[in-house]
Amino acid sequence: MVKNEKVKIYLAKSEEQALANYNNMIINAENMGLQKLVDWATTVSEEEEFVRVNIT
């Protein structure tokens, strides 16, 4: 999905259209569960940081 949407951004005929295409890409990603991915990555990152700090 991102690959196709990025092409639409790059090939937009104006900056305004590129921005609109970018916003549509973000909306589509959010509808597909982007926030779940962000939450998961944040949790993993925090756990790894906790382990790193407490081991060294």
mmCIF file of the N, C-alpha and C atoms, coordinates in Angstrom:
data_MODEL
# 
_entry.id   MODEL 
# 
loop_
_atom_site.group_PDB 
_atom_site.id 
_atom_site.type_symbol 
_atom_site.label_atom_id 
_atom_site.label_alt_id 
_atom_site.label_comp_id 
_atom_site.label_asym_id 
_atom_site.label_entity_id 
_atom_site.label_seq_id 
_atom_site.pdbx_PDB_ins_code 
_atom_site.Cartn_x 
_atom_site.Cartn_y 
_atom_site.Cartn_z 
_atom_site.occupancy 
_atom_site.B_iso_or_equiv 
_atom_site.pdbx_formal_charge 
_atom_site.auth_seq_id 
_atom_site.auth_comp_id 
_atom_site.auth_asym_id 
_atom_site.auth_atom_id 
_atom_site.pdbx_PDB_model_num 
ATOM 1   N N  . MET A 1 1  ? 0.824  -1.185 0.000   1.00 0.00 ? 1  MET A N  1 
ATOM 2   C CA . MET A 1 1  ? 0.000  0.000  0.000   1.00 0.00 ? 1  MET A CA 1 
ATOM 3   C C  . MET A 1 1  ? 0.870  1.250  0.000   1.00 0.00 ? 1  MET A C  1 
ATOM 4   N N  . VAL A 1 2  ? 1.861  1.280  0.851   1.00 0.00 ? 2  VAL A N  1 
ATOM 5   C CA . VAL A 1 2  ? 2.693  2.473  0.960   1.00 0.00 ? 2  VAL A CA 1 
ATOM 6   C C  . VAL A 1 2  ? 3.414  2.763  -0.345  1.00 0.00 ? 2  VAL A C  1 
ATOM 7   N N  . LYS A 1 3  ? 3.906  1.721  -1.004  1.00 0.00 ? 3  LYS A N  1 
ATOM 8   C CA . LYS A 1 3  ? 4.628  1.915  -2.260  1.00 0.00 ? 3  LYS A CA 1 
ATOM 9   C C  . LYS A 1 3  ? 3.746  2.622  -3.298  1.00 0.00 ? 3  LYS A C  1 
ATOM 10  N N  . ASN A 1 4  ? 2.518  2.150  -3.453  1.00 0.00 ? 4  ASN A N  1 
ATOM 11  C CA . ASN A 1 4  ? 1.601  2.752  -4.418  1.00 0.00 ? 4  ASN A CA 1 
ATOM 12  C C  . ASN A 1 4  ? 1.236  4.183  -4.037  1.00 0.00 ? 4  ASN A C  1 
ATOM 13  N N  . GLU A 1 5  ? 1.008  4.397  -2.749  1.00 0.00 ? 5  GLU A N  1 
ATOM 14  C CA . GLU A 1 5  ? 0.625  5.727  -2.294  1.00 0.00 ? 5  GLU A CA 1 
ATOM 15  C C  . GLU A 1 5  ? 1.786  6.707  -2.434  1.00 0.00 ? 5  GLU A C  1 
ATOM 16  N N  . LYS A 1 6  ? 3.013  6.249  -2.183  1.00 0.00 ? 6  LYS A N  1 
ATOM 17  C CA . LYS A 1 6  ? 4.174  7.122  -2.343  1.00 0.00 ? 6  LYS A CA 1 
ATOM 18  C C  . LYS A 1 6  ? 4.324  7.568  -3.792  1.00 0.00 ? 6  LYS A C  1 
ATOM 19  N N  . VAL A 1 7  ? 4.051  6.682  -4.719  1.00 0.00 ? 7  VAL A N  1 
ATOM 20  C CA . VAL A 1 7  ? 4.136  7.047  -6.139  1.00 0.00 ? 7  VAL A CA 1 
ATOM 21  C C  . VAL A 1 7  ? 3.147  8.160  -6.440  1.00 0.00 ? 7  VAL A C  1 
ATOM 22  N N  . LYS A 1 8  ? 1.940  8.063  -5.886  1.00 0.00 ? 8  LYS A N  1 
ATOM 23  C CA . LYS A 1 8  ? 0.942  9.119  -6.106  1.00 0.00 ? 8  LYS A CA 1 
ATOM 24  C C  . LYS A 1 8  ? 1.440  10.458 -5.568  1.00 0.00 ? 8  LYS A C  1 
ATOM 25  N N  . ILE A 1 9  ? 2.142  10.427 -4.446  1.00 0.00 ? 9  ILE A N  1 
ATOM 26  C CA . ILE A 1 9  ? 2.685  11.669 -3.871  1.00 0.00 ? 9  ILE A CA 1 
ATOM 27  C C  . ILE A 1 9  ? 3.756  12.241 -4.791  1.00 0.00 ? 9  ILE A C  1 
ATOM 28  N N  . TYR A 1 10 ? 4.689  11.388 -5.215  1.00 0.00 ? 10 TYR A N  1 
ATOM 29  C CA . TYR A 1 10 ? 5.796  11.844 -6.064  1.00 0.00 ? 10 TYR A CA 1 
ATOM 30  C C  . TYR A 1 10 ? 5.315  12.385 -7.407  1.00 0.00 ? 10 TYR A C  1 
ATOM 31  N N  . LEU A 1 11 ? 4.249  11.808 -7.956  1.00 0.00 ? 11 LEU A N  1 
ATOM 32  C CA . LEU A 1 11 ? 3.793  12.188 -9.293  1.00 0.00 ? 11 LEU A CA 1 
ATOM 33  C C  . LEU A 1 11 ? 2.692  13.250 -9.294  1.00 0.00 ? 11 LEU A C  1 
ATOM 34  N N  . ALA A 1 12 ? 2.379  13.768 -8.114  1.00 0.00 ? 12 ALA A N  1 
ATOM 35  C CA . ALA A 1 12 ? 1.338  14.805 -8.039  1.00 0.00 ? 12 ALA A CA 1 
ATOM 36  C C  . ALA A 1 12 ? 1.744  16.013 -8.879  1.00 0.00 ? 12 ALA A C  1 
ATOM 37  N N  . LYS A 1 13 ? 0.764  16.648 -9.450  1.00 0.00 ? 13 LYS A N  1 
ATOM 38  C CA . LYS A 1 13 ? 1.014  17.780 -10.337 1.00 0.00 ? 13 LYS A CA 1 
ATOM 39  C C  . LYS A 1 13 ? 1.235  19.090 -9.584  1.00 0.00 ? 13 LYS A C  1 
ATOM 40  N N  . SER A 1 14 ? 0.970  19.084 -8.278  1.00 0.00 ? 14 SER A N  1 
ATOM 41  C CA . SER A 1 14 ? 1.183  20.293 -7.482  1.00 0.00 ? 14 SER A CA 1 
ATOM 42  C C  . SER A 1 14 ? 1.511  19.889 -6.045  1.00 0.00 ? 14 SER A C  1 
ATOM 43  N N  . GLU A 1 15 ? 2.038  20.853 -5.316  1.00 0.00 ? 15 GLU A N  1 
ATOM 44  C CA . GLU A 1 15 ? 2.338  20.612 -3.908  1.00 0.00 ? 15 GLU A CA 1 
ATOM 45  C C  . GLU A 1 15 ? 1.059  20.315 -3.129  1.00 0.00 ? 15 GLU A C  1 
ATOM 46  N N  . GLU A 1 16 ? -0.017 21.009 -3.488  1.00 0.00 ? 16 GLU A N  1 
ATOM 47  C CA . GLU A 1 16 ? -1.295 20.794 -2.815  1.00 0.00 ? 16 GLU A CA 1 
ATOM 48  C C  . GLU A 1 16 ? -1.799 19.371 -3.041  1.00 0.00 ? 16 GLU A C  1 
ATOM 49  N N  . GLN A 1 17 ? -1.675 18.885 -4.271  1.00 0.00 ? 17 GLN A N  1 
ATOM 50  C CA . GLN A 1 17 ? -2.111 17.512 -4.576  1.00 0.00 ? 17 GLN A CA 1 
ATOM 51  C C  . GLN A 1 17 ? -1.220 16.501 -3.872  1.00 0.00 ? 17 GLN A C  1 
ATOM 52  N N  . ALA A 1 18 ? 0.070  16.785 -3.796  1.00 0.00 ? 18 ALA A N  1 
ATOM 53  C CA . ALA A 1 18 ? 0.986  15.893 -3.084  1.00 0.00 ? 18 ALA A CA 1 
ATOM 54  C C  . ALA A 1 18 ? 0.602  15.810 -1.612  1.00 0.00 ? 18 ALA A C  1 
ATOM 55  N N  . LEU A 1 19 ? 0.289  16.932 -1.014  1.00 0.00 ? 19 LEU A N  1 
ATOM 56  C CA . LEU A 1 19 ? -0.129 16.955 0.386   1.00 0.00 ? 19 LEU A CA 1 
ATOM 57  C C  . LEU A 1 19 ? -1.437 16.203 0.582   1.00 0.00 ? 19 LEU A C  1 
ATOM 58  N N  . ALA A 1 20 ? -2.377 16.383 -0.327  1.00 0.00 ? 20 ALA A N  1 
ATOM 59  C CA . ALA A 1 20 ? -3.655 15.665 -0.250  1.00 0.00 ? 20 ALA A CA 1 
ATOM 60  C C  . ALA A 1 20 ? -3.425 14.158 -0.373  1.00 0.00 ? 20 ALA A C  1 
ATOM 61  N N  . ASN A 1 21 ? -2.545 13.749 -1.281  1.00 0.00 ? 21 ASN A N  1 
ATOM 62  C CA . ASN A 1 21 ? -2.234 12.328 -1.444  1.00 0.00 ? 21 ASN A CA 1 
ATOM 63  C C  . ASN A 1 21 ? -1.558 11.770 -0.197  1.00 0.00 ? 21 ASN A C  1 
ATOM 64  N N  . TYR A 1 22 ? -0.667 12.561 0.398   1.00 0.00 ? 22 TYR A N  1 
ATOM 65  C CA . TYR A 1 22 ? -0.005 12.141 1.643   1.00 0.00 ? 22 TYR A CA 1 
ATOM 66  C C  . TYR A 1 22 ? -1.037 11.950 2.752   1.00 0.00 ? 22 TYR A C  1 
ATOM 67  N N  . ASN A 1 23 ? -1.926 12.918 2.900   1.00 0.00 ? 23 ASN A N  1 
ATOM 68  C CA . ASN A 1 23 ? -2.955 12.822 3.941   1.00 0.00 ? 23 ASN A CA 1 
ATOM 69  C C  . ASN A 1 23 ? -3.846 11.604 3.725   1.00 0.00 ? 23 ASN A C  1 
ATOM 70  N N  . ASN A 1 24 ? -4.175 11.316 2.464   1.00 0.00 ? 24 ASN A N  1 
ATOM 71  C CA . ASN A 1 24 ? -4.967 10.123 2.164   1.00 0.00 ? 24 ASN A CA 1 
ATOM 72  C C  . ASN A 1 24 ? -4.212 8.853  2.537   1.00 0.00 ? 24 ASN A C  1 
ATOM 73  N N  . MET A 1 25 ? -2.900 8.833  2.309   1.00 0.00 ? 25 MET A N  1 
ATOM 74  C CA . MET A 1 25 ? -2.097 7.676  2.675   1.00 0.00 ? 25 MET A CA 1 
ATOM 75  C C  . MET A 1 25 ? -2.134 7.457  4.188   1.00 0.00 ? 25 MET A C  1 
ATOM 76  N N  . ILE A 1 26 ? -2.022 8.533  4.958   1.00 0.00 ? 26 ILE A N  1 
ATOM 77  C CA . ILE A 1 26 ? -2.052 8.430  6.419   1.00 0.00 ? 26 ILE A CA 1 
ATOM 78  C C  . ILE A 1 26 ? -3.423 7.946  6.893   1.00 0.00 ? 26 ILE A C  1 
ATOM 79  N N  . ILE A 1 27 ? -4.478 8.474  6.327   1.00 0.00 ? 27 ILE A N  1 
ATOM 80  C CA . ILE A 1 27 ? -5.830 8.050  6.699   1.00 0.00 ? 27 ILE A CA 1 
ATOM 81  C C  . ILE A 1 27 ? -6.023 6.565  6.397   1.00 0.00 ? 27 ILE A C  1 
ATOM 82  N N  . ASN A 1 28 ? -5.581 6.125  5.222   1.00 0.00 ? 28 ASN A N  1 
ATOM 83  C CA . ASN A 1 28 ? -5.701 4.713  4.867   1.00 0.00 ? 28 ASN A CA 1 
ATOM 84  C C  . ASN A 1 28 ? -4.899 3.834  5.820   1.00 0.00 ? 28 ASN A C  1 
ATOM 85  N N  . ALA A 1 29 ? -3.698 4.267  6.174   1.00 0.00 ? 29 ALA A N  1 
ATOM 86  C CA . ALA A 1 29 ? -2.861 3.500  7.101   1.00 0.00 ? 29 ALA A CA 1 
ATOM 87  C C  . ALA A 1 29 ? -3.521 3.416  8.473   1.00 0.00 ? 29 ALA A C  1 
ATOM 88  N N  . GLU A 1 30 ? -4.094 4.513  8.934   1.00 0.00 ? 30 GLU A N  1 
ATOM 89  C CA . GLU A 1 30 ? -4.787 4.504  10.222  1.00 0.00 ? 30 GLU A CA 1 
ATOM 90  C C  . GLU A 1 30 ? -5.990 3.567  10.183  1.00 0.00 ? 30 GLU A C  1 
ATOM 91  N N  . ASN A 1 31 ? -6.701 3.561  9.078   1.00 0.00 ? 31 ASN A N  1 
ATOM 92  C CA . ASN A 1 31 ? -7.855 2.662  8.941   1.00 0.00 ? 31 ASN A CA 1 
ATOM 93  C C  . ASN A 1 31 ? -7.439 1.196  8.910   1.00 0.00 ? 31 ASN A C  1 
ATOM 94  N N  . MET A 1 32 ? -6.187 0.945  8.501   1.00 0.00 ? 32 MET A N  1 
ATOM 95  C CA . MET A 1 32 ? -5.685 -0.422 8.439   1.00 0.00 ? 32 MET A CA 1 
ATOM 96  C C  . MET A 1 32 ? -5.040 -0.868 9.762   1.00 0.00 ? 32 MET A C  1 
ATOM 97  N N  . GLY A 1 33 ? -4.994 0.011  10.750  1.00 0.00 ? 33 GLY A N  1 
ATOM 98  C CA . GLY A 1 33 ? -4.459 -0.365 12.046  1.00 0.00 ? 33 GLY A CA 1 
ATOM 99  C C  . GLY A 1 33 ? -3.099 0.208  12.378  1.00 0.00 ? 33 GLY A C  1 
ATOM 100 N N  . LEU A 1 34 ? -2.746 1.325  11.801  1.00 0.00 ? 34 LEU A N  1 
ATOM 101 C CA . LEU A 1 34 ? -1.454 1.947  12.064  1.00 0.00 ? 34 LEU A CA 1 
ATOM 102 C C  . LEU A 1 34 ? -1.228 2.174  13.553  1.00 0.00 ? 34 LEU A C  1 
ATOM 103 N N  . GLN A 1 35 ? -2.235 2.612  14.279  1.00 0.00 ? 35 GLN A N  1 
ATOM 104 C CA . GLN A 1 35 ? -2.054 2.913  15.695  1.00 0.00 ? 35 GLN A CA 1 
ATOM 105 C C  . GLN A 1 35 ? -1.667 1.665  16.486  1.00 0.00 ? 35 GLN A C  1 
ATOM 106 N N  . LYS A 1 36 ? -2.211 0.502  16.108  1.00 0.00 ? 36 LYS A N  1 
ATOM 107 C CA . LYS A 1 36 ? -1.820 -0.742 16.779  1.00 0.00 ? 36 LYS A CA 1 
ATOM 108 C C  . LYS A 1 36 ? -0.330 -1.005 16.578  1.00 0.00 ? 36 LYS A C  1 
ATOM 109 N N  . LEU A 1 37 ? 0.165  -0.759 15.369  1.00 0.00 ? 37 LEU A N  1 
ATOM 110 C CA . LEU A 1 37 ? 1.581  -0.952 15.078  1.00 0.00 ? 37 LEU A CA 1 
ATOM 111 C C  . LEU A 1 37 ? 2.433  0.023  15.881  1.00 0.00 ? 37 LEU A C  1 
ATOM 112 N N  . VAL A 1 38 ? 2.016  1.271  15.948  1.00 0.00 ? 38 VAL A N  1 
ATOM 113 C CA . VAL A 1 38 ? 2.754  2.278  16.712  1.00 0.00 ? 38 VAL A CA 1 
ATOM 114 C C  . VAL A 1 38 ? 2.783  1.905  18.196  1.00 0.00 ? 38 VAL A C  1 
ATOM 115 N N  . ASP A 1 39 ? 1.645  1.479  18.730  1.00 0.00 ? 39 ASP A N  1 
ATOM 116 C CA . ASP A 1 39 ? 1.576  1.080  20.140  1.00 0.00 ? 39 ASP A CA 1 
ATOM 117 C C  . ASP A 1 39 ? 2.489  -0.107 20.415  1.00 0.00 ? 39 ASP A C  1 
ATOM 118 N N  . TRP A 1 40 ? 2.479  -1.097 19.527  1.00 0.00 ? 40 TRP A N  1 
ATOM 119 C CA . TRP A 1 40 ? 3.338  -2.270 19.686  1.00 0.00 ? 40 TRP A CA 1 
ATOM 120 C C  . TRP A 1 40 ? 4.808  -1.866 19.653  1.00 0.00 ? 40 TRP A C  1 
ATOM 121 N N  . ALA A 1 41 ? 5.193  -1.055 18.674  1.00 0.00 ? 41 ALA A N  1 
ATOM 122 C CA . ALA A 1 41 ? 6.589  -0.644 18.542  1.00 0.00 ? 41 ALA A CA 1 
ATOM 123 C C  . ALA A 1 41 ? 7.040  0.166  19.755  1.00 0.00 ? 41 ALA A C  1 
ATOM 124 N N  . THR A 1 42 ? 6.173  1.001  20.278  1.00 0.00 ? 42 THR A N  1 
ATOM 125 C CA . THR A 1 42 ? 6.500  1.789  21.469  1.00 0.00 ? 42 THR A CA 1 
ATOM 126 C C  . THR A 1 42 ? 6.738  0.874  22.661  1.00 0.00 ? 42 THR A C  1 
ATOM 127 N N  . THR A 1 43 ? 5.878  -0.109 22.841  1.00 0.00 ? 43 THR A N  1 
ATOM 128 C CA . THR A 1 43 ? 6.025  -1.056 23.946  1.00 0.00 ? 43 THR A CA 1 
ATOM 129 C C  . THR A 1 43 ? 7.331  -1.832 23.838  1.00 0.00 ? 43 THR A C  1 
ATOM 130 N N  . VAL A 1 44 ? 7.624  -2.339 22.661  1.00 0.00 ? 44 VAL A N  1 
ATOM 131 C CA . VAL A 1 44 ? 8.863  -3.093 22.448  1.00 0.00 ? 44 VAL A CA 1 
ATOM 132 C C  . VAL A 1 44 ? 10.071 -2.207 22.724  1.00 0.00 ? 44 VAL A C  1 
ATOM 133 N N  . SER A 1 45 ? 10.049 -0.987 22.234  1.00 0.00 ? 45 SER A N  1 
ATOM 134 C CA . SER A 1 45 ? 11.158 -0.056 22.432  1.00 0.00 ? 45 SER A CA 1 
ATOM 135 C C  . SER A 1 45 ? 11.360 0.242  23.917  1.00 0.00 ? 45 SER A C  1 
ATOM 136 N N  . GLU A 1 46 ? 10.273 0.466  24.637  1.00 0.00 ? 46 GLU A N  1 
ATOM 137 C CA . GLU A 1 46 ? 10.364 0.747  26.066  1.00 0.00 ? 46 GLU A CA 1 
ATOM 138 C C  . GLU A 1 46 ? 10.902 -0.457 26.826  1.00 0.00 ? 46 GLU A C  1 
ATOM 139 N N  . GLU A 1 47 ? 10.481 -1.661 26.456  1.00 0.00 ? 47 GLU A N  1 
ATOM 140 C CA . GLU A 1 47 ? 10.974 -2.871 27.109  1.00 0.00 ? 47 GLU A CA 1 
ATOM 141 C C  . GLU A 1 47 ? 12.459 -3.057 26.847  1.00 0.00 ? 47 GLU A C  1 
ATOM 142 N N  . GLU A 1 48 ? 12.894 -2.834 25.626  1.00 0.00 ? 48 GLU A N  1 
ATOM 143 C CA . GLU A 1 48 ? 14.315 -2.969 25.292  1.00 0.00 ? 48 GLU A CA 1 
ATOM 144 C C  . GLU A 1 48 ? 15.149 -1.935 26.038  1.00 0.00 ? 48 GLU A C  1 
ATOM 145 N N  . GLU A 1 49 ? 14.654 -0.731 26.158  1.00 0.00 ? 49 GLU A N  1 
ATOM 146 C CA . GLU A 1 49 ? 15.366 0.317  26.893  1.00 0.00 ? 49 GLU A CA 1 
ATOM 147 C C  . GLU A 1 49 ? 15.460 -0.049 28.364  1.00 0.00 ? 49 GLU A C  1 
ATOM 148 N N  . PHE A 1 50 ? 14.396 -0.588 28.940  1.00 0.00 ? 50 PHE A N  1 
ATOM 149 C CA . PHE A 1 50 ? 14.398 -1.009 30.339  1.00 0.00 ? 50 PHE A CA 1 
ATOM 150 C C  . PHE A 1 50 ? 15.458 -2.084 30.560  1.00 0.00 ? 50 PHE A C  1 
ATOM 151 N N  . VAL A 1 51 ? 15.507 -3.058 29.670  1.00 0.00 ? 51 VAL A N  1 
ATOM 152 C CA . VAL A 1 51 ? 16.490 -4.145 29.786  1.00 0.00 ? 51 VAL A CA 1 
ATOM 153 C C  . VAL A 1 51 ? 17.900 -3.573 29.647  1.00 0.00 ? 51 VAL A C  1 
ATOM 154 N N  . ARG A 1 52 ? 18.113 -2.705 28.683  1.00 0.00 ? 52 ARG A N  1 
ATOM 155 C CA . ARG A 1 52 ? 19.437 -2.123 28.452  1.00 0.00 ? 52 ARG A CA 1 
ATOM 156 C C  . ARG A 1 52 ? 19.909 -1.348 29.663  1.00 0.00 ? 52 ARG A C  1 
ATOM 157 N N  . VAL A 1 53 ? 19.050 -0.552 30.249  1.00 0.00 ? 53 VAL A N  1 
ATOM 158 C CA . VAL A 1 53 ? 19.428 0.290  31.389  1.00 0.00 ? 53 VAL A CA 1 
ATOM 159 C C  . VAL A 1 53 ? 19.693 -0.566 32.621  1.00 0.00 ? 53 VAL A C  1 
ATOM 160 N N  . ASN A 1 54 ? 18.912 -1.601 32.834  1.00 0.00 ? 54 ASN A N  1 
ATOM 161 C CA . ASN A 1 54 ? 19.039 -2.400 34.046  1.00 0.00 ? 54 ASN A CA 1 
ATOM 162 C C  . ASN A 1 54 ? 20.124 -3.461 33.963  1.00 0.00 ? 54 ASN A C  1 
ATOM 163 N N  . ILE A 1 55 ? 20.618 -3.748 32.772  1.00 0.00 ? 55 ILE A N  1 
ATOM 164 C CA . ILE A 1 55 ? 21.669 -4.744 32.638  1.00 0.00 ? 55 ILE A CA 1 
ATOM 165 C C  . ILE A 1 55 ? 23.050 -4.094 32.689  1.00 0.00 ? 55 ILE A C  1 
ATOM 166 N N  . THR A 1 56 ? 23.154 -2.876 32.210  1.00 0.00 ? 56 THR A N  1 
ATOM 167 C CA . THR A 1 56 ? 24.474 -2.230 32.157  1.00 0.00 ? 56 THR A CA 1 
ATOM 168 C C  . THR A 1 56 ? 24.767 -1.431 33.382  1.00 0.00 ? 56 THR A C  1 
# 
